[in-house]
Amino acid sequence: MRTADIIAEALLDWKVEVIFGLPGDGINGFIEALRRRKDKIKFILVRHEESAAFMACAYAKYTGKIGVCVATSGPGAIHLLNGLYDAKMDNTPVLAITGTTYSDLMNSNYQQDVNLLQLFSDVTVYNNMINRPEHAEMTVDIACRSALSLRGVSHLTIPIDVQELKLKGEYSRHNVAGHTSDFYTNITVPERGLIEKAANILNSGKKVVILAGQGALDAGDEVVQVAEKLAAPIVKALLGKAVIPDDHPLSIGGLGLLGTEPATDAMSEADTLFMIGTSFPYIDYLPKPGHARGIQIDIKPINIGLRYPVEIGLVGDSKLVLSELLPLLQEKKDEVDREFLKSKQKEMINWNKLMKEQSSRTDKPIKPQAIADAVSEFLEDTAIISVGRCVWDTGNRISLLLMIDYIITHELCHFVIKGS
């Protein structure tokens, strides 16, 4: 097989079903490999490489799978960066594949000869050039494994001529064909002693607040069970909006500029903060250091204590860690112990009344709350809405509309409203 074919087959091993991109001279060898596998991998043609990166990022967020985008050499590859930084900042697994100039013309100021490895070094968790067919399978495996396990961006660039080279089996003596695999798992649980210490702190809290992020998306049931035991209101970071429904009795909305007043009040009154799968960036909305004891669960060790001083950091999968933690938590049944939660629930009822009043106003010009309320009545409870900043921002508007076009084409939603 050619290098391009090896890469495509390796992506199939990683269950890649959709790739977003734009053809070009520098990547056409790989595009041809995709064309020959069009019954296995769906190629979504975009009109701008930036859209491909944003769409791959959105695909990864919506499906939980790795998102893949493709661009040609030079300017085409450069255009991916904006969308890839979105993936980096939101800890989203994305693989970017780019073409680059001929291997014997690198650093000779040839057409579109850009040092892509240097250019992509800041945005990636894995960044490599495939230099021969024997190098391809191993490199794709490591790139996909890195993106998924480290929750970030991997980048592979392939010289034009290398894409067409055929496998001869001439491996170096320290390399063995097929020695990597597509196996990956993020199942991790911290040691029992740490979980017990965390349980003791949570049990001693009188005003516990849970802050849930995207790391808790698969642990909604466990988050609810913990909150019920601890009589703790649940505040959601933006990427954790789908952890539990907005109208759940334990939810008091989001936090920050787009948050609710009850959530802000809860943070200022809390004596214990339990962060689950989030490295919430707006630290000025969190309790002041020293005002609340901190417990945090995160799959990435680097995120522990990043935003708030914590006494116990539990590195692992949120669902598994919470399952281990639940039997150790003491249920707060007394009215006094549940007063903090009840007070926030009452505040949330009043907040929702205020939001309803604002969304039913008939001012001219029309208020955005009225639009959101009207659309919400027609949407399914599980609907996902993609929103982009459109004012004087052509790039984002194009990206949003292309993403919407993909969603409609693949019947991921029933209808879409397009606005200016």
C-alpha positions in Angstrom: 0.0 0.0 0.0 0.9 3.6 -0.4 1.6 5.8 2.7 -1.8 7.5 2.1 -3.6 4.1 2.1 -1.9 3.0 5.3 -3.0 6.2 7.0 -6.6 5.8 5.9 -6.6 2.1 7.0 -5.2 3.1 10.4 -7.9 5.7 10.8 -10.5 3.0 10.1 -9.0 0.9 12.9 -9.7 3.9 15.2 -13.3 3.9 14.1 -13.0 7.2 12.2 -16.2 7.5 10.1 -16.2 11.2 9.1 -13.4 13.6 8.0 -13.9 17.3 7.2 -11.6 19.0 4.8 -10.6 20.7 1.6 -8.5 19.1 -1.2 -5.4 20.7 -2.6 -2.2 19.8 -4.4 -0.3 19.2 -1.2 -2.8 16.6 0.3 -4.4 15.1 -2.8 -2.6 11.8 -2.4 -4.4 11.3 0.9 -7.7 12.6 -0.5 -7.4 9.9 -3.2 -7.0 7.3 -0.5 -10.2 8.6 1.1 -12.0 8.5 -2.3 -11.3 4.8 -2.6 -12.8 4.3 0.8 -15.8 6.5 0.4 -18.1 3.7 1.5 -16.3 3.5 4.8 -15.3 7.1 5.6 -17.5 10.0 4.7 -15.6 13.0 3.5 -17.4 16.4 4.2 -16.2 19.0 1.8 -15.9 22.5 3.3 -15.3 25.9 1.6 -12.7 27.0 4.1 -10.2 25.0 6.1 -11.1 26.9 9.3 -14.6 25.5 9.0 -13.1 22.0 8.7 -11.3 22.4 12.1 -14.3 23.9 13.8 -16.6 21.1 12.5 -14.2 18.4 13.5 -14.1 20.0 17.0 -17.9 20.2 17.1 -18.2 16.6 15.9 -15.9 15.4 18.7 -17.9 17.4 21.3 -21.3 16.1 20.1 -20.3 12.4 19.6 -17.5 11.8 22.0 -15.4 10.4 19.1 -12.2 11.8 17.7 -12.8 14.5 15.2 -10.6 14.6 12.0 -9.9 17.5 9.6 -7.7 17.6 6.5 -6.0 20.5 4.7 -3.4 21.1 2.1 0.1 22.5 2.6 1.0 26.1 3.4 -2.0 28.5 3.7 -4.5 25.6 3.8 -2.8 24.2 6.9 -2.5 27.6 8.5 -6.2 28.1 8.2 -6.9 25.1 10.5 -5.3 26.8 13.5 -8.3 28.9 14.7 -10.6 25.8 15.0 -7.8 23.7 16.4 -7.3 26.2 19.2 -10.9 25.8 20.0 -10.3 22.1 20.5 -7.2 22.7 22.6 -8.9 25.2 24.9 -12.0 22.9 25.3 -9.9 19.7 25.8 -11.5 18.1 22.7 -9.8 15.2 20.8 -9.1 16.3 17.3 -6.6 15.0 14.7 -5.4 17.4 12.0 -3.8 16.0 8.9 -1.9 18.3 6.5 0.2 18.1 3.4 3.6 19.7 3.1 6.1 20.3 0.3 8.2 17.6 -1.3 10.6 16.0 1.1 13.7 17.0 -0.9 12.6 20.6 -1.2 12.0 21.4 2.5 13.5 24.6 3.8 14.5 25.7 0.3 11.9 28.5 0.1 9.9 26.4 -2.4 6.2 27.2 -3.0 4.1 27.0 0.2 7.1 25.7 2.1 6.0 26.4 5.7 7.5 24.8 8.8 4.2 23.2 9.9 5.7 21.3 12.8 6.9 24.6 14.4 3.6 26.3 13.5 1.5 23.6 15.2 3.7 23.1 18.2 1.7 25.2 20.6 -1.7 23.9 19.7 -0.9 20.2 19.8 -0.3 17.4 22.3 1.3 15.3 19.5 2.9 16.8 16.5 4.8 14.8 13.9 5.8 14.4 10.2 5.3 11.0 8.4 8.6 10.5 6.5 8.0 7.1 4.9 5.4 4.3 4.6 6.9 2.3 7.3 6.5 5.2 9.7 2.8 5.8 8.9 0.8 3.2 11.0 2.8 3.8 14.2 2.4 7.5 13.9 -1.3 7.5 13.3 -1.8 5.2 16.3 0.2 7.4 18.6 -1.6 10.5 17.2 -5.1 9.1 17.9 -4.1 7.7 21.2 -2.6 11.0 22.3 -5.6 13.1 21.2 -8.0 10.8 23.1 -6.0 10.2 26.2 -4.7 13.7 26.6 -7.9 15.4 25.4 -6.3 17.6 22.8 -5.1 18.1 19.3 -2.8 15.8 17.3 -1.2 16.9 14.1 0.3 14.8 11.3 1.9 16.4 8.2 2.9 14.4 5.1 5.2 15.5 2.3 3.5 15.3 -1.1 5.9 12.6 -2.4 5.8 10.5 0.7 2.0 10.2 0.4 2.6 8.3 -2.9 5.5 6.0 -1.7 4.7 2.3 -1.6 5.4 0.2 1.5 8.5 -2.0 1.0 8.7 -3.3 4.5 12.2 -1.8 5.0 11.8 -1.1 8.7 14.8 -0.1 10.8 16.2 -2.8 13.1 14.6 -1.1 16.1 11.2 -1.0 14.5 8.8 -3.9 14.2 5.9 -3.9 11.7 2.5 -3.8 13.4 3.9 -3.2 16.9 1.3 -0.5 17.8 -2.4 -0.9 18.2 -5.7 1.0 18.2 -6.4 0.1 21.9 -7.2 3.0 24.2 -8.9 3.3 27.5 -9.3 6.1 30.0 -10.5 3.9 32.9 -8.7 5.2 35.9 -9.6 5.3 39.6 -7.5 6.9 42.4 -6.4 4.9 45.4 -9.0 4.0 48.1 -7.4 6.1 50.8 -7.8 9.4 48.8 -11.4 8.6 48.0 -12.1 8.1 51.7 -10.4 11.4 52.6 -12.5 13.2 50.0 -15.7 11.5 51.4 -14.9 12.7 54.9 -14.5 16.3 53.8 -17.7 16.2 51.7 -19.6 14.6 54.7 -18.4 17.4 57.0 -19.6 20.2 54.7 -22.7 22.1 55.6 -23.0 24.1 52.4 -21.6 21.9 49.6 -21.8 23.1 46.0 -21.1 20.9 43.0 -19.5 22.4 39.9 -19.9 20.0 37.0 -18.1 20.3 33.6 -17.6 18.4 30.4 -15.7 15.6 32.2 -19.0 14.7 33.9 -21.1 14.4 30.7 -21.2 10.6 31.0 -21.8 10.7 34.8 -25.0 12.6 35.1 -26.8 9.9 37.1 -23.9 9.7 39.6 -23.6 13.5 39.9 -27.4 13.6 40.8 -27.0 10.8 43.4 -24.0 12.6 45.0 -25.9 15.9 45.1 -29.0 14.2 46.6 -26.9 12.7 49.4 -25.0 15.8 50.2 -28.0 18.2 49.7 -25.8 20.1 47.3 -27.0 22.3 44.4 -25.4 21.6 41.1 -23.9 24.4 39.1 -22.8 23.7 35.5 -19.9 25.1 33.5 -20.7 25.9 29.9 -19.2 22.7 28.5 -21.1 20.7 31.2 -24.5 22.1 30.3 -25.7 18.6 29.3 -24.7 16.8 32.5 -28.2 17.2 33.9 -31.2 19.0 32.4 -31.6 22.7 33.2 -35.0 22.1 34.7 -33.7 19.4 37.1 -34.6 20.3 40.7 -31.0 20.2 41.8 -29.7 22.4 39.0 -29.2 26.1 39.7 -27.9 27.0 36.3 -24.6 28.0 34.9 -21.8 30.2 36.4 -20.1 33.3 35.1 -21.1 36.0 32.6 -23.8 33.6 31.2 -24.7 32.2 34.6 -27.5 32.6 37.1 -27.7 34.7 40.2 -28.5 31.7 42.4 -25.3 30.0 41.2 -23.2 33.1 42.0 -24.8 33.3 45.5 -24.2 29.6 46.1 -20.5 30.0 45.3 -20.1 33.0 47.7 -21.9 31.1 50.5 -20.3 27.6 50.0 -18.1 26.0 52.7 -17.2 23.1 50.4 -16.6 23.2 46.6 -16.8 19.9 44.7 -15.5 20.3 41.1 -16.3 17.4 38.8 -14.6 17.3 35.4 -14.0 21.0 35.0 -11.2 23.5 35.1 -13.6 26.4 35.1 -11.6 29.4 33.9 -13.4 32.4 35.5 -11.9 32.1 39.0 -13.4 35.3 40.2 -16.8 33.5 40.3 -15.5 30.7 42.5 -15.3 31.0 46.3 -12.5 33.1 47.5 -9.5 30.9 48.5 -9.7 29.9 52.1 -13.5 30.4 52.2 -14.4 26.8 51.1 -12.7 23.5 51.2 -12.0 22.0 47.7 -12.4 18.6 46.3 -11.7 18.0 42.6 -12.1 15.1 40.1 -10.4 15.4 36.7 -9.0 12.9 34.2 -6.0 15.2 33.6 -3.6 15.6 36.6 -2.5 19.0 35.4 -6.0 20.4 36.1 -6.1 19.4 39.7 -5.9 22.7 41.8 -5.5 24.7 38.6 -8.4 27.1 39.4 -9.0 26.6 43.1 -6.9 25.3 46.0 -8.1 21.7 46.7 -7.3 19.5 49.7 -7.9 16.3 47.7 -7.5 15.8 44.0 -8.9 12.6 42.5 -7.4 11.9 39.1 -9.6 9.6 37.1 -12.8 9.1 35.2 -15.7 11.0 36.8 -18.2 8.2 36.5 -16.0 5.6 38.1 -14.7 7.9 40.8 -18.2 9.0 41.8 -19.3 5.3 41.8 -16.5 4.6 44.3 -17.3 7.7 46.4 -21.1 7.3 46.6 -21.2 4.4 49.2 -18.9 6.5 51.5 -21.2 9.6 51.6 -23.6 10.2 54.4 -27.1 11.2 53.4 -28.2 14.6 54.8 -31.8 14.0 55.8 -32.4 16.7 58.5 -34.2 19.8 57.5 -31.4 21.9 58.9 -28.8 20.1 56.7 -30.9 20.6 53.6 -31.7 24.2 54.2 -28.9 25.5 52.0 -30.1 23.5 49.1 -33.7 24.5 49.6 -32.8 28.2 49.7 -31.0 27.9 46.4 -33.9 26.0 44.9 -36.3 28.8 45.9 -33.9 31.4 44.4 -33.9 29.4 41.2 -37.7 29.3 41.0 -37.7 33.1 41.3 -34.9 33.4 38.7 -36.9 31.3 36.2 -39.9 33.5 36.8 -37.8 36.5 36.0 -36.4 34.9 32.8 -40.0 34.0 31.7 -41.1 37.6 32.2 -38.2 38.9 30.2 -38.7 36.4 27.4 -42.4 37.3 27.1 -41.8 41.1 26.6 -43.1 42.7 23.4 -40.5 45.5 23.2 -39.5 46.8 19.8 -36.9 46.0 18.7 -37.5 42.5 19.8 -35.5 41.1 22.7 -33.2 38.0 22.1 -34.9 36.3 25.1 -38.2 36.3 23.2 -36.6 34.5 20.3 -34.9 31.9 22.5 -38.1 31.2 24.4 -40.1 30.8 21.1 -37.6 28.5 19.6 -37.3 26.4 22.8 -41.0 25.5 22.6 -40.5 23.7 19.3 -37.2 22.0 20.2 -36.9 18.4 21.5 -35.5 18.2 25.1 -32.3 16.6 23.7 -31.7 19.2 21.0 -28.3 20.8 20.6 -28.0 24.3 19.4 -24.8 25.6 17.7 -24.3 29.3 18.1 -21.7 31.6 16.5 -20.8 35.2 16.8 -21.9 36.6 13.5 -21.6 40.4 13.8 -18.7 41.6 11.5 -17.3 38.1 11.8 -17.6 36.4 8.4 -15.3 33.5 9.3 -17.4 32.5 12.2 -20.6 33.0 10.4 -19.4 30.7 7.5 -18.2 28.1 10.0 -21.5 28.1 11.8 -23.6 27.8 8.7 -21.4 25.0 7.3 -21.7 23.1 10.5 -25.5 23.6 10.4 -25.5 22.4 6.8 -23.7 19.2 7.9 -26.1 18.6 10.8 -29.1 19.0 8.5 -27.6 16.8 5.8 -27.0 14.0 8.2 -30.4 14.4 9.9 -29.0 15.3 13.3 -31.8 17.8 13.8 -35.2 18.6 12.4 -34.9 22.2 11.5 -32.6 25.2 11.9 -33.2 28.9 12.0 -30.6 31.0 10.2 -30.2 34.6 11.2 -28.0 37.5 10.1 
